[in-house]
Amino acid sequence: MGKSKSRIFRKGINDQITKVTREDATKNAAKLLNANIQNEAKDIITMFGLDAEELLEAGASYESVVAIKNIFKK
């Protein structure tokens, strides 16, 4: 594949992936935990390395954070 084709291909892939900030990820994870959608919340938490404290500050309920306490780093 030529340089131009590979550059265009990579640009197309990068355009499909949205940029998510850590703050947005924390808010989304808190919303998912409150809605009891734990699988997606766990994916976000492990991807960004979020703490329980960050999730609680973002509005996640204490019970939902305690329910997944085993995925947080100690």
Number of C-alpha atoms within 10 A of each C-alpha: 6 6 8 9 10 11 11 11 11 11 11 11 9 11 9 8 8 7 9 8 9 13 11 12 19 25 18 19 25 27 18 19 25 18 12 12 14 18 11 13 22 18 12 19 21 13 10 12 15 19 17 19 11 14 23 16 12 18 15 23 15 14 11 19 20 10 11 14 13 9 14 14 10 6
